[in-house]
Amino acid sequence: MSFGLKDNKCRFLVIFLQERQHKIIVMATDQYHEPAEELSQETRTFARMITSLIEEAEAISWYEQRISLEKDKQAKAVMENAQQEEFKHFGMDLEFLLRKKEKWKIVLQSILFKKGDIVELGEQGEEKVD
């Protein structure tokens, strides 16, 4: 069976699936767009943290949807508590990334927790790093 795959990881997965009689086995997705072995440890860590930030944002959204529909008060309270944990994790992921990317930090410091037009604040923040 040929899938026209060029990547060694993909070929390994196809062989693995063939050996398992074509059963689909869920595996972690490759989060890199470039060959992982060519990326620095710092870049791989950064990619993992970006992925974590995305996953926390998705979880916050899922809880928001569930909370909006939940009728049972206790179940809703449990979900709200869980969502708060996701907010905390999102914040920690974001802070980690901002400590690694000074330009991001400068821009976001111009936007976050400020009164005024969000777009204008963003443009002012960008000007600070240009």
MODELLER restraints for C-alpha pairs under 7 A, 6 or more apart:
rsr = mdl.restraints
at = mdl.atoms
rsr.add(forms.Gaussian(group=physical.xy_distance, feature=features.Distance(at['CA:5:A'], at['CA:11:A']), mean=6.24, stdev=0.5))
rsr.add(forms.Gaussian(group=physical.xy_distance, feature=features.Distance(at['CA:17:A'], at['CA:23:A']), mean=6.10, stdev=0.5))
rsr.add(forms.Gaussian(group=physical.xy_distance, feature=features.Distance(at['CA:17:A'], at['CA:24:A']), mean=6.71, stdev=0.5))
rsr.add(forms.Gaussian(group=physical.xy_distance, feature=features.Distance(at['CA:49:A'], at['CA:93:A']), mean=6.21, stdev=0.5))
rsr.add(forms.Gaussian(group=physical.xy_distance, feature=features.Distance(at['CA:52:A'], at['CA:93:A']), mean=6.97, stdev=0.5))
rsr.add(forms.Gaussian(group=physical.xy_distance, feature=features.Distance(at['CA:53:A'], at['CA:90:A']), mean=5.56, stdev=0.5))
rsr.add(forms.Gaussian(group=physical.xy_distance, feature=features.Distance(at['CA:53:A'], at['CA:93:A']), mean=5.65, stdev=0.5))
rsr.add(forms.Gaussian(group=physical.xy_distance, feature=features.Distance(at['CA:53:A'], at['CA:94:A']), mean=6.78, stdev=0.5))
rsr.add(forms.Gaussian(group=physical.xy_distance, feature=features.Distance(at['CA:56:A'], at['CA:86:A']), mean=5.65, stdev=0.5))
rsr.add(forms.Gaussian(group=physical.xy_distance, feature=features.Distance(at['CA:56:A'], at['CA:89:A']), mean=6.68, stdev=0.5))
rsr.add(forms.Gaussian(group=physical.xy_distance, feature=features.Distance(at['CA:56:A'], at['CA:90:A']), mean=5.43, stdev=0.5))
rsr.add(forms.Gaussian(group=physical.xy_distance, feature=features.Distance(at['CA:57:A'], at['CA:90:A']), mean=6.68, stdev=0.5))
rsr.add(forms.Gaussian(group=physical.xy_distance, feature=features.Distance(at['CA:59:A'], at['CA:86:A']), mean=6.71, stdev=0.5))
rsr.add(forms.Gaussian(group=physical.xy_distance, feature=features.Distance(at['CA:60:A'], at['CA:83:A']), mean=5.66, stdev=0.5))
rsr.add(forms.Gaussian(group=physical.xy_distance, feature=features.Distance(at['CA:60:A'], at['CA:86:A']), mean=5.99, stdev=0.5))
rsr.add(forms.Gaussian(group=physical.xy_distance, feature=features.Distance(at['CA:60:A'], at['CA:87:A']), mean=6.86, stdev=0.5))
rsr.add(forms.Gaussian(group=physical.xy_distance, feature=features.Distance(at['CA:63:A'], at['CA:79:A']), mean=6.40, stdev=0.5))
rsr.add(forms.Gaussian(group=physical.xy_distance, feature=features.Distance(at['CA:63:A'], at['CA:83:A']), mean=5.92, stdev=0.5))
rsr.add(forms.Gaussian(group=physical.xy_distance, feature=features.Distance(at['CA:67:A'], at['CA:76:A']), mean=5.66, stdev=0.5))
rsr.add(forms.Gaussian(group=physical.xy_distance, feature=features.Distance(at['CA:67:A'], at['CA:79:A']), mean=6.55, stdev=0.5))
rsr.add(forms.Gaussian(group=physical.xy_distance, feature=features.Distance(at['CA:67:A'], at['CA:80:A']), mean=6.99, stdev=0.5))
rsr.add(forms.Gaussian(group=physical.xy_distance, feature=features.Distance(at['CA:70:A'], at['CA:76:A']), mean=5.87, stdev=0.5))
rsr.add(forms.Gaussian(group=physical.xy_distance, feature=features.Distance(at['CA:98:A'], at['CA:104:A']), mean=5.99, stdev=0.5))
rsr.add(forms.Gaussian(group=physical.xy_distance, feature=features.Distance(at['CA:98:A'], at['CA:105:A']), mean=5.02, stdev=0.5))
rsr.add(forms.Gaussian(group=physical.xy_distance, feature=features.Distance(at['CA:103:A'], at['CA:129:A']), mean=6.07, stdev=0.5))
rsr.add(forms.Gaussian(group=physical.xy_distance, feature=features.Distance(at['CA:106:A'], at['CA:125:A']), mean=6.55, stdev=0.5))
rsr.add(forms.Gaussian(group=physical.xy_distance, feature=features.Distance(at['CA:107:A'], at['CA:122:A']), mean=6.67, stdev=0.5))
rsr.add(forms.Gaussian(group=physical.xy_distance, feature=features.Distance(at['CA:107:A'], at['CA:125:A']), mean=4.17, stdev=0.5))
rsr.add(forms.Gaussian(group=physical.xy_distance, feature=features.Distance(at['CA:107:A'], at['CA:126:A']), mean=5.67, stdev=0.5))
rsr.add(forms.Gaussian(group=physical.xy_distance, feature=features.Distance(at['CA:110:A'], at['CA:121:A']), mean=5.93, stdev=0.5))
rsr.add(forms.Gaussian(group=physical.xy_distance, feature=features.Distance(at['CA:110:A'], at['CA:122:A']), mean=6.62, stdev=0.5))
rsr.add(forms.Gaussian(group=physical.xy_distance, feature=features.Distance(at['CA:110:A'], at['CA:124:A']), mean=6.99, stdev=0.5))
rsr.add(forms.Gaussian(group=physical.xy_distance, feature=features.Distance(at['CA:110:A'], at['CA:125:A']), mean=4.97, stdev=0.5))
rsr.add(forms.Gaussian(group=physical.xy_distance, feature=features.Distance(at['CA:111:A'], at['CA:118:A']), mean=6.46, stdev=0.5))
rsr.add(forms.Gaussian(group=physical.xy_distance, feature=features.Distance(at['CA:111:A'], at['CA:121:A']), mean=5.23, stdev=0.5))
rsr.add(forms.Gaussian(group=physical.xy_distance, feature=features.Distance(at['CA:111:A'], at['CA:122:A']), mean=5.65, stdev=0.5))
